[in-house]
Amino acid sequence: MERARYVAECQVQLERVKLLTAQRIQELIYANLNDQEEVNTILGQLKKLESYERKARSRRKNAIRAFCLITAE
């Protein structure tokens, strides 16, 4: 049960980062492109979110593997 819960937590984290990424992209679409500082801030946030998403995907993948090993026993 604990490992299944961890898989679910990893999925929730991944969904949250996807939502934040979509929000930042929306902000970028409506940003004043003449305001370079605002654009750079949003792009910096997107870069951090990309890194976090990669780590979240890896955690979820490892959690699923661990769960599958238990269910296979």
C-alpha positions, -999 to +999 in steps of 0.1 A: +000+000+000+028+024+008+045+020-026+012+025-044+007+057-024+042+069-034+034+062-071+003+083-067+022+111-049+048+112-077+020+114-103+004+143-084+038+162-083+042+156-120+007+170-127+014+201-106+046+209-124+027+205-157+001+229-145+027+254-134+044+251-168+012+257-186+006+288-165+041+302-172+036+296-209+003+315-207+021+343-189+047+344-216+021+346-243+005+376-227+037+392-215+049+425-228+077+413-251+093+447-248+099+441-211+130+419-214+132+415-176+097+400-174+104+377-203+137+365-189+121+359-155+094+337-171+119+318-192+141+312-161+111+298-143+103+276-173+139+263-173+136+254-136+103+237-141+117+217-170+144+204-147+120+196-119+097+178-143+125+156-155+133+147-119+096+141-111+093+118-141+123+099-129+110+095-094+076+083-108+094+058-131+114+044-102+083+043-079+064+023-106+093-001-110+094-007-072+057-012-071+058-037-100+085-057-083+063-061-053+032-071-073+053-096-093+064-115-061 
